[in-house]
Amino acid sequence: MITAIRSWARRHPRAFDAATAAVLCALAVLSTTMAQPPRIVRWPPAAAAGVAVLACSALLLHRNHPRLTVITTTVCTAVLGAMGPSFGYEFGSTLTGPVMAALASLAWRTDSRTAARYTATAAMALLTASSLWTPGGPQLQPDQVGLAAFTLVAPAVADSLRSRRDYVTAVEARAEMAEHTREEEARRRVGAERMRIARELHDVVAHHITLAHAQSATADYLLASRPDKAQQVMQNLTATLNSALGELRATVVLLREHDESRGPSTEPAPGLTRLTELIASFDQVGLTVTLTQEGATRSLSPGVDLTAYRITQEALTNVSKHALTTTAAVHLHYTDSLLTLTVTDDGPPVQVRGAAGYGLIGMRERAHAVGGYLRAHPRDAAGFEVRAELPTLAYSPAGSPAAHDKDTP
């Protein structure tokens, strides 16, 4: 029954307000006809009935003007209480119905402080009205205090319901925000993982395909004049392609690492321990690379170790593709907290190498990801330089070197 009434009230709010006002008006008018013990002894006084109708009519404004409604119903109800001794009816709870309804609406639609202030004022006004105009003169009776206290029940219940509504709304908002935050975080992680895999694929493909292209061109050139040398180059080409397939397979496994039938790859990621092998691979395409080191070798985190290797690989690949030179140099400088990696060549001045592609972008992203920075620029005399500074200590995003954007191209 209550659920049906509540549903009907939501669908027809104005009709519900009118019905409520009519019921309260009928009770108030009926109260003006009764005496104690409760019995009807007269017709409703016209003045009292008019004031009761005015008080209940004000309830039709409670949705848009709750404060004005409280003031109007309080004044009208106080006037009804003051008229009671003159017309012989008791100032009872049925006369305070409009005030209670108005206070409940105010408590539902405003904050607790506003509702408390208006409720206290209304209770004092009714208490004053019921005590001043009594047959024996102004006096305060216990039942009058009880009537004023009874008036507080409706706004107290409404305030409690409003607090519960606000709490439920806040909980739902927090849950929605948490869900949105989880979705944003998931999208961010997916994007970061895609970028990481894209960098790995680019580095692997760019390096090995460059070597394979150079080796195949060399073998084709030597095939007619020096078939034995061409055969050796072809063997190196096969080894290069096998290495490329192996690294591509390890990279693709990253996309399937949650596949229970396969499991993650156990092959270690490349690092500076394989730097000699990397440099030797460029000898096969006619690029002589000199490796020098300053400072004692320090243990690097897996991320920094892989980053240093990939930056060296990409920088040397760019040299072999663009530099028009046969020599390059790799220099490692270790300190207590920093690894400075420098790759240089002495090729003729050309446009910034790889500026239109993803090589330099990928190197900078790798350096930033581990808390370092990278600068790539033409050298003053001739050639090109790639310089990366990477932390040797554990990287923490807060206050990291990456917070200072130093990689001016």
N, C-alpha and C positions, 0 to 999 in steps of 0.2 A: 504493500500500500504506500509506504513512505517513498519507496523507489519510484513508483508510478507518479506520485505527486512531484517528486524532484525532477523527473524527466519531463513532465508537462510544464513545470515552471521554467526549465531551460528553453523549451521550444516557444513558450508564450510568456515572456517576462512581464510585459505590460498587463496582460490579463491577470497574471498572478498577483501583481501589485494592487490592482483594482479589487480583486477578491479579498486580499488581506486587509486592505483599508475598509472594505465594506463590513467584514466580520468584526474588526476592532471598533468600528463606528457603532454597529448594532449593540455590542457589549457595553460601550460607554453610555449610549443613550438609555439602554435598559437599566444601567446602574442608577441613573438619575430618577428612576421611578420607584425605587425600592427603599425600604426602611429595615431596621433591625428589630426582631430576627428577620432574615431575608424573606420579604414578601412585597409584591407590587401594591403600592398604596395610592399612586397618582399617575396622571399622564406626565410624560417627560416635559419639564419646563422648556419653553421655546428658546430662552436665552442659553440654557445649558446644552440643549440639543444642537443649537447653532455652533457653539464653541466646539463641541465634540466632532461635528461634521468638519469644521475647519481644521482641527488637529489631524483628523484621519485623512483629509484631502491632501494635506502637506506631504503625506507619505508617498504620493505619486511622484514627488520630485527627488526622492532619496538617491536615485542612481546617479543623477547629474549634479545634485546640490546636497550632499549629505549633511554638511554643517548647517546650512539654512534650514533643513528639515528638522534637525535636532533643536535648533533655537525656536522654531515655530511650534513644534509639538510640546516643548517644555513650557513655553509661555501659555499656550492654550490649556494644558493640563493643570498648571498652577492656578489659572483663572477658574477652572472647574472645581479645584479643591477649595478655593476661596468662596465660591458660590454655594458650596455644600451646606453650611449652617443655615443659609437663607432659605433654601428650598427643601431642607430636611433630608438630604441623602448623605450617605457615608462616603468619605474619600478613600476608596478601596483600590485594590490592584487592577480591577477591570478598567478603571479610569486612566491608569498609567500605561496601558497597553501601547498606545501610539508612541509614547516616549521610549519605551523599551525597544520597540521595533526600529525607531530611528537611531537609537544608540547602537543597536546591533549592526545596522547597515553601516554606520560610521566606522565602527571597529573593524568591519570586514574590508572596508575600502581605504582606510588610512593607516597610519602607523600607531603603535601602542601609546606613544606619548600624547598624540592628539586625542585619541579615544579616551584616555584616562582623564585628560583635562576637561573635556566636554562632559564626560560621565559624572565627575565630581561636582561640576557646576550644576548639572541638571538635578542631581540628588539633593544638593543643598537647597535649590529653588523649590523643589517639591516638599522637602521637609519644612521649610519656612512657611510655605503656603498652607500646609496642613496644620501647623501649630499656631499660626497667628489668628486664624479665623475659626475659633472653637466656641461652643455655646457659653462656656464659663470664662471666656477671655483667653488671651494667649498663654498656652501651656504646651509642654512637650510630653506626649504619651509614648509608652513603649511600643504600641502598635504602629505609631507613626514612624518611629525609628526603623521598625521592621519593614514597613512599606518602602521607605527610602532605600534600605539595604536590598530589598527584593528587586528594586529597579536595577541594581548593579549586576544581576545574574545574567541577563541577556547579552550585554556588551562583553562580559567576561567570557562567556561561551563563544561568542563571535570572534573575539580576539584570539582565543585558543585555536579555533578552527583556521583563522587566517595565518597564525604562526605555523601551524602544521602544513597549510597549503604552500606557504613560502618556503618551508623546509623541503618539501617534496619537489617543488620547482627548482630549488637550488641543487638538490641531489641529481635531478634529471639533467640540469645544465652542466654540472660537473661531469656526469657520465658521458654526455654528448661531447664535451670538450676533450675528455680523455680518449674517447673513440676517435675523434678527429685528429688528436695529437698522435695516436698510435698509427693512424693511416698515413699522416705526414711523415712520421719517422720511418715507416716501412717503405714509402716511396723514396725517401732520401737514401736509405740504405741500398735499395735496389739500384738507384741511379749511380751511387758510388761504386757498387760492385760492377755495374756495366762499364763504367769508366775504367776501372782497374783491369777488367778483362780486355777491354779495347786497347789499352796501352800495352798489355802483354802481347796480344795478337799483332799489333803494329810493330813492336820491337822485333818479335821473332820473324815475322814475314819480311820486314824491311831488310834485316840483316842477312838472313839466309838466301832470300831471293836475289839480293844484290850480289852476294858471292856466287851463287849459282849462275846468274847471268854472265858475270865476268868470266867464270871458268868455262862456260859453254862457248862463249865467244872466242876465248883463247884456244880451246880444243878445235874449234872449226878452222881457225887460222892456221894451226899447226898440222892439221890432219894430212894435208897434201905434202908438205915439205919434211915434217918430222913426226911421223906416225907414232914412234915410241914415246916421244914427249907428250903427244896428244893423248895417248893411252893413260899416261900418268895423271894428266889433268882430268881426264874422264873419271879416273878412280877417286880423285879428290872431289869431283862433282858429286859422285855417288855418296861419299861420306857426308858432304854438306847437306844433300837432300835427306839423308837418313837422320842427321841431326835436327834438321828442320821439322821433319815428321814427328820426331820424338818430343820436341818442345811444344809443337802444336797439339799433340795428343795430351801432354801434361796440362796444357792450358784448357783444352776442352773438358778435361776431367773436372775442372772447377765448376762447370755447369751441371755436373752429374754427381757431385760429392755426397748428395743425400740419397743416392740410388743404392739400396741395400744389397743388390746383386753384385755391385762392383766395389763399392767402398772408395775412399779417397786415395789419391796417389801417394805412394811412400817415397818417391824420388825427391831428394832435397832440391830446394830452389837454388838456382845459380847464384854465385857470389864472387867476391874478389879472389877466392882461392882458385877460381877457374879463369882468372885474368890472363895468365900465360897462354892457356889454350885458346882463348878468344883472340889474342894478339897473333898467335901462330896461324889462325884461320885467314887473317888478312894477308899473310905472306903469300898465300896461294894465288892471290889476285894482284900481286905486285905492289902492295903497300907495306912498307917497312915501318914498324911501330917501335919506338924506343920507350921503355918503361923505367922510370926513376922513382925513388922513394926517399922521403925525408922524415925522420922521426921513427920511433919504435912502433911496430905494428900493434894495433889495439884490437881487442875483441869488439865486434859490432853486433848490434841487434839484427835479427833476420831481415827486418824491413829495410834498414839502412844498408845492409850488405847487398841485398837484391837491387836496391835503388842505385847504388854506386856502380854495380855491374851493368845495369841496363842503360844508365846514362853514358858510360864508356862505350858500350856497344852501339848505341844510337849515334854518338858523336863520331866514332870511327867509320860507321856506315856512311854518314854524310860526307866525310872526307873522301872516301873511296868513290862516291857517286858524283861529287860536285867540285872537289878541290883542285883537280888537274895537277896533282902532285903525287910523288911516290913515297913520301915520308910524313910521319906524324909522330907526336910525342904525347905520352901519358905520364903525368906527375902526381904522386900521392904524397900529401903532407899531413902527418898525424900530430895532433896535440892532445892534451889531456881531455878536452871536451869537443874537439872539432876534427873532422876529416875534410881537407880541401883537395878536391879532385879537379885537375886541369887537363884538358885535351886540346892540343894546338897543332897547327899545320902551317906550312910555308907556301901555300899555293898562291897563285896570282889573285889580285883583288877581284871579287865577284859580288853579286848581290847576296843579301843575307840568305844563307843556305837553309832550305826547308821552311822559309817563312810562310809559303803558301800552303804547306801541308801540316801534318800533326806531329812531326818529330820534335821540334822545339817546344811545342805546347805540352806534349807528353813528358818531356824531361823536366819542365818547370813544375808540372803537376806532381810528378814523383818526388821532386825535392821538397815541395811544400807539404806533401802528405806525411813526411817524416820529420818536419820541423826545420827544414833548411831552406836555402834559396839557391837559385841558379841564374847566371848571367851568360849570355851568348852574344858575341859581337865581333866585328872585324878587328884585326890587330892593326896597330899604327903603321908598321912597315909593310907587311904582307901576310896573307893567310887569315886564319879565323881561330877564335878561342872560345871554348866552352868551359866555364868555371863554376863548380858547384861546391857549396859549403854544407856539410851534413853533420848533425850532432852524433858524437860517439856514445853519449850517455842516453839513458832511457828518455824517450820523448813524451812530454806532457803538453796537450793542446793549450792549456792556460799559460800565457806568458811565453810561448814558444817563439823561436826566431821567425817563424812564418807569420807571426802577428805584425812584423815590420816588413812591409813590401819593398824589398831591395832589388828585385830582379828586373832592372831596367834593360830592355833588349838593346 
